[in-house]
């Protein structure tokens, strides 16, 4: 028998003996698309090389953080310098202050910020802060929006507006999510009815303004405007989960995009992650001073973390933010992303494959559907089997997109016109094969 020389498979076999599913985050296991996960050996610029030494054009970018590409010289230099100074202190550092200043200078809705280590931690803490600041218990979230794996947020829709959500994970008791109401994204009628029924009891409404965990679905401007109006009217806080969109869709994040369409628009609390860490474990939540001063040690809402504001992570994040705020950065990044999306759409059309796509800044998504979905139920109509064929067809041609139908994609400033042209050409080949199936 010929020995298996696929190092990706060999590593996966080893990993499955030691780690549940062989991975430390479920989507990496390729369970949705089938096949063997690629174990990354190294990455640089717009590419990574797997355990077999095969190069891939990377459109995941660590699920968003690598906006300047892998191994950007300025970021690497900042991290190397920080490592030499020390890994972790459990005490404050100047760079935490500098990163807070940088974030606040770019996000007008935030006057104070608290640094943490993950998006899940930031979203969980934002919910606790909203409840503490309002003295209320109930929250609204939307089906298809993912806010991390905290118990109260792992919820699917209940049977009606008068009932609350049901857990989507074992280990989450029903009583833990009894205060979480789940609505359909972009559904104005449900939004109005929910506030009419529960408005005086709502601590907050949490939303991904551009949902990146049902691929790429943006909240309509009228819907977002009404979210803001109803929260203000009923004394609930509007919480923007910008873990994915923060500094990824624009220098002002997604809230900056909506502020251009809705005069005076701003959320009450913002949750940030991914880009602000530049690939290191770092996230944040913030808002107006009056709300943020409810946090310990100033106020009664407790939150703490040994590695919060880690000196190496803050160095990485600060260097990344300083790169993306350079003149012309987002103009060029947006042009590259639009070029990719338009090219994919043209290739699909040429081969007669149903296709729709959207993008903002360096974030994009596409569906094997004729029209863009507006909510999770519509996203579910995408043909999963065809997507799996598309994924593997692209993977075989050196193009790495998310190994799941429900995940957005990311372009970095390191992606060249040649990379995008190669991606479009590969996609057209695969679209042609899809039509022949």
C-alpha positions in Angstrom: 0.0 0.0 0.0 1.3 3.4 -1.0 1.9 5.6 2.2 -0.1 8.7 2.5 2.1 11.7 1.8 -0.6 14.4 2.3 0.7 16.3 5.3 -2.6 18.1 5.7 -4.4 14.7 6.1 -1.7 13.4 8.4 -1.9 16.4 10.6 -5.7 16.2 10.7 -5.6 12.6 11.6 -3.3 13.4 14.5 -5.3 16.4 15.6 -8.6 14.4 15.7 -7.0 12.2 18.4 -6.2 15.1 20.6 -8.6 18.0 19.8 -12.4 17.7 19.4 -13.0 17.5 15.6 -9.3 18.1 15.1 -9.8 21.9 15.2 -10.0 24.6 17.8 -12.8 26.5 16.1 -15.6 24.5 14.4 -15.7 26.0 10.9 -12.0 25.1 10.3 -12.9 21.4 10.2 -14.4 21.6 6.7 -17.5 19.7 8.0 -19.8 21.9 5.9 -17.9 21.4 2.6 -16.2 18.0 3.1 -12.6 17.2 2.6 -9.4 17.8 4.5 -8.7 21.1 6.2 -5.6 23.0 5.1 -3.0 23.3 7.9 -1.3 26.5 7.4 2.5 26.4 7.5 3.2 30.1 6.8 1.7 33.2 5.3 2.9 36.3 3.6 1.1 39.2 1.9 -2.1 37.8 0.2 -1.0 34.2 0.4 -0.6 31.2 2.7 1.2 27.9 2.2 -0.3 24.8 3.6 1.5 21.8 5.1 2.2 20.3 1.7 3.8 23.6 0.6 1.0 24.5 -1.7 0.3 28.3 -2.1 -3.2 29.7 -1.8 -4.6 33.2 -2.5 -6.2 33.9 0.9 -9.6 35.5 1.1 -10.2 34.7 4.7 -7.3 36.7 6.2 -7.8 35.1 9.7 -11.5 36.0 9.2 -10.9 39.7 8.7 -7.9 41.0 10.8 -5.2 40.8 8.1 -6.4 43.9 6.3 -2.8 44.9 5.4 -1.9 41.3 4.5 0.1 38.8 6.3 3.5 39.9 7.6 3.3 43.6 6.8 6.8 45.0 7.5 5.6 47.8 9.8 3.4 45.5 11.8 6.1 42.8 12.1 8.6 45.4 13.3 6.2 46.7 16.0 5.5 43.2 17.2 9.1 42.2 17.4 10.0 45.3 19.4 7.1 44.7 21.8 8.1 41.0 22.3 11.6 42.1 23.3 10.1 44.4 25.9 7.9 41.7 27.5 5.0 39.4 26.7 2.6 40.3 29.4 2.7 42.3 32.6 -0.8 42.3 34.3 -0.3 46.0 34.7 -1.1 49.0 32.5 1.1 50.1 29.6 1.4 53.3 27.6 0.4 51.4 24.4 -3.0 50.6 25.8 -3.6 54.4 26.1 -2.3 55.0 22.6 -4.5 52.3 21.1 -7.5 53.7 23.0 -6.7 57.2 21.6 -6.4 55.8 18.1 -9.7 54.0 18.2 -11.6 56.9 19.8 -10.2 59.3 17.2 -11.7 57.2 14.4 -15.1 56.3 16.0 -17.0 59.5 17.0 -19.6 57.5 19.0 -17.0 56.3 21.4 -15.6 58.5 24.2 -14.2 55.7 26.3 -13.1 52.1 25.4 -12.3 49.0 27.3 -9.8 46.5 25.8 -10.4 42.8 26.0 -9.1 39.7 24.3 -11.8 38.4 22.0 -15.0 39.4 20.2 -17.0 37.0 22.3 -15.7 38.6 25.5 -16.4 42.1 24.1 -20.0 41.3 23.1 -20.8 39.5 26.3 -19.4 42.5 28.3 -21.4 45.0 26.2 -24.6 43.1 27.0 -23.8 43.1 30.7 -23.0 46.9 30.5 -26.2 47.6 28.7 -28.2 45.7 31.4 -26.3 47.4 34.2 -26.7 50.9 32.7 -30.5 50.5 32.0 -31.5 48.3 35.0 -33.3 46.1 32.5 -32.9 42.4 31.5 -34.4 41.7 28.1 -32.4 42.0 24.8 -33.1 41.8 21.1 -30.8 40.1 18.6 -31.4 39.0 15.0 -31.4 35.6 13.4 -28.2 35.1 11.4 -26.2 37.5 13.5 -23.4 35.9 15.5 -22.1 37.7 18.5 -19.7 35.1 19.9 -20.4 32.0 21.9 -21.6 33.5 25.2 -24.6 31.6 26.5 -27.2 34.4 26.3 -26.4 35.0 22.6 -26.4 31.4 21.4 -30.1 31.7 20.5 -32.5 30.9 17.7 -35.9 32.4 17.1 -38.8 31.4 19.3 -42.2 30.5 18.0 -43.5 34.0 18.1 -43.0 37.6 19.2 -44.5 36.9 22.6 -42.0 34.2 23.3 -38.3 34.4 23.7 -35.4 32.5 22.0 -34.4 28.8 22.3 -30.8 27.7 22.9 -28.8 26.7 19.8 -26.2 24.8 21.7 -26.3 22.0 24.2 -25.2 23.2 27.6 -27.2 26.4 27.5 -30.2 26.1 29.8 -33.5 27.6 28.5 -33.7 29.9 31.5 -30.4 31.5 30.5 -31.9 32.7 27.2 -35.3 33.5 28.5 -34.6 37.2 28.2 -33.3 37.1 24.6 -35.8 37.9 21.8 -34.7 36.9 18.3 -36.1 38.7 15.3 -35.8 38.4 11.6 -33.1 40.7 10.1 -34.5 43.6 8.1 -38.0 42.9 9.2 -39.6 46.2 10.1 -42.9 44.8 11.2 -41.4 42.4 13.7 -39.1 45.2 15.0 -42.1 47.5 15.6 -44.1 44.7 17.3 -41.2 43.7 19.5 -40.8 47.2 20.9 -44.6 47.5 21.3 -44.7 44.4 23.4 -41.4 44.6 25.3 -40.1 48.2 24.9 -40.1 49.2 28.5 -38.2 46.0 29.5 -35.5 46.1 26.8 -31.9 46.8 27.9 -30.6 46.8 24.3 -30.9 45.8 20.7 -27.7 44.2 19.4 -27.0 43.9 15.7 -24.3 43.3 13.2 -24.9 46.2 10.8 -23.5 44.1 8.0 -23.9 40.5 9.0 -20.9 38.5 8.1 -22.0 35.2 9.5 -24.8 34.6 7.0 -22.3 35.5 4.3 -22.7 39.2 3.7 -26.1 40.8 4.4 -26.4 44.5 5.2 -29.2 46.1 7.2 -31.3 48.4 5.1 -31.0 52.1 5.9 -34.7 52.5 6.8 -34.4 49.4 9.0 -31.3 50.7 10.8 -32.9 54.2 11.2 -35.9 52.6 12.8 -33.7 50.6 15.2 -32.1 53.8 16.3 -35.5 55.6 16.7 -37.1 52.8 18.7 -34.2 52.4 21.0 -34.2 56.1 21.7 -37.9 56.2 22.2 -38.0 53.3 24.6 -34.8 53.9 26.5 -33.0 50.9 25.2 -29.4 51.0 24.0 -28.4 50.3 20.4 -25.3 48.0 20.4 -23.4 47.7 17.2 -21.4 44.5 16.9 -18.6 45.6 14.7 -16.2 42.8 15.5 -16.1 42.0 11.8 -16.9 45.3 10.2 -14.9 47.6 12.5 -12.2 49.3 10.4 -12.8 46.7 7.8 -15.6 48.3 5.7 -14.2 51.8 6.1 -12.1 54.0 8.4 -15.3 55.0 10.3 -16.4 51.3 10.4 -20.0 50.4 9.5 -21.5 53.1 11.7 -19.6 55.6 9.6 -21.4 54.1 6.5 -24.8 54.5 8.1 -24.0 58.0 9.4 -23.6 59.2 5.8 -27.2 58.1 5.1 -28.8 58.9 8.4 -28.0 62.4 9.8 -26.7 62.2 13.4 -26.7 58.5 13.5 -24.6 56.7 16.2 -24.9 53.6 18.2 -24.8 53.7 22.1 -22.2 50.9 22.5 -19.8 49.6 19.8 -18.1 46.2 19.9 -14.8 45.9 18.0 -12.4 43.1 17.2 -10.3 41.5 14.5 -8.7 44.5 12.7 -8.0 46.4 15.9 -5.7 43.5 16.9 -4.1 43.0 13.5 -4.3 39.3 13.9 -3.5 39.1 17.7 -6.1 38.3 20.3 -7.6 41.7 21.0 -11.1 43.2 21.0 -12.8 46.2 22.6 -16.2 47.7 23.5 -16.9 51.4 24.0 -19.3 54.2 24.0 -20.2 57.5 25.6 -18.5 58.4 28.9 -21.7 58.2 31.0 -22.3 54.6 29.9 -18.7 53.4 30.1 -18.2 54.9 33.6 -20.7 52.3 34.8 -17.8 49.8 34.5 -15.7 48.7 37.4 -13.6 50.2 39.0 -15.8 53.3 38.5 -19.2 51.7 38.5 -21.1 48.6 39.5 -20.8 46.6 36.3 -17.9 44.1 36.8 -15.5 43.1 33.9 -11.9 42.1 34.1 -9.2 40.1 32.2 -5.6 39.1 32.9 -4.5 39.5 29.3 -6.7 42.5 28.5 -4.6 45.1 26.7 -1.8 42.7 26.2 1.4 44.6 25.2 2.2 42.5 22.1 -1.4 42.5 20.9 -1.7 46.3 21.3 1.5 46.8 19.4 0.2 44.7 16.5 -3.2 46.5 16.5 -1.8 50.0 16.8 0.6 49.4 13.9 -2.3 48.0 11.8 -4.5 51.0 12.5 -1.7 53.4 11.6 -1.3 51.8 8.3 -5.0 51.8 7.4 -5.5 55.5 8.2 -2.9 56.5 5.6 -4.4 58.6 2.8 -5.8 56.5 0.0 -5.8 53.2 1.8 -9.5 52.5 1.8 -10.0 53.9 -1.7 -7.6 51.4 -3.1 -8.9 48.6 -0.9 -12.5 49.2 -1.9 -11.5 49.4 -5.6 -9.8 46.0 -5.3 -12.8 44.4 -3.6 -15.2 45.9 -6.1 -13.0 44.6 -8.9 -13.2 41.1 -7.5 -16.9 41.1 -6.9 -17.7 42.6 -10.3 -15.4 40.1 -12.0 -17.0 37.1 -10.2 -20.5 38.4 -11.2 -19.5 38.7 -14.8 -17.9 35.2 -14.9 -21.0 33.7 -13.3 -23.2 35.5 -15.8 -21.1 34.4 -18.7 -21.6 30.8 -17.7 -25.3 31.1 -16.8 -24.8 30.5 -13.1 -27.2 32.3 -10.7 -25.1 34.8 -8.7 -25.5 37.9 -6.6 -22.9 39.7 -4.5 -22.2 42.7 -2.4 -19.2 44.4 -0.8 -18.1 47.3 1.4 -14.5 48.4 1.9 -12.5 45.2 2.2 -15.4 42.8 3.0 -17.5 41.0 0.4 -20.0 38.1 0.1 -21.7 36.3 -2.7 -24.6 33.9 -3.1 -25.6 31.4 -5.8 -28.9 33.2 -6.0 -30.3 35.6 -8.6 -31.0 38.3 -5.9 -29.3 39.3 -2.7 -30.9 37.8 0.4 -32.1 40.2 3.1 -32.3 37.8 6.0 -31.2 34.4 7.2 -34.2 32.5 5.8 -33.4 33.8 2.3 -29.7 33.0 2.7 -30.7 29.4 3.5 -32.2 29.0 -0.1 -28.6 29.0 -1.5 -27.8 25.6 -3.0 -25.3 24.1 -0.5 -24.2 21.3 -2.8 -23.3 23.7 -5.6 -21.4 26.0 -3.2 -19.4 23.0 -2.0 -18.4 22.2 -5.6 -17.4 25.8 -6.1 -15.4 25.8 -2.9 -13.4 22.8 -3.8 -13.0 23.8 -7.4 -11.5 27.1 -6.3 -9.4 25.3 -3.6 -8.0 23.0 -6.3 -7.0 26.1 -8.3 -5.2 27.7 -5.3 -8.0 30.0 -4.2 -9.0 29.8 -0.5 -12.4 31.2 0.4 -14.4 30.4 3.5 -15.2 26.7 3.9 -18.8 27.4 4.6 -21.7 28.9 2.8 -22.5 31.4 5.5 -19.2 33.3 5.9 -18.1 36.6 4.4 -14.8 37.0 2.5 -12.0 39.5 2.9 -9.6 41.4 0.6 -6.4 42.9 1.9 -4.2 45.7 0.6 -1.7 43.0 -0.3 -4.0 41.4 -3.0 -2.7 42.5 -6.4 -4.6 43.0 -9.6 -3.0 39.8 -10.8 -4.3 37.9 -7.7 -7.8 39.1 -8.4 -7.6 38.3 -12.2 -6.4 34.8 -11.3 -9.3 34.4 -8.9 -11.8 35.5 -11.5 -10.4 33.2 -14.1 -10.4 30.2 -11.7 -14.0 31.0 -10.8 -15.1 31.1 -14.4 -13.7 27.6 -14.9 -15.5 26.3 -11.9 -18.8 28.1 -12.9 -18.6 26.3 -16.3 -18.2 23.0 -14.5 -21.2 23.8 -12.2 -23.4 24.3 -15.2 -22.5 21.0 -16.6 -23.4 19.1 -13.4 
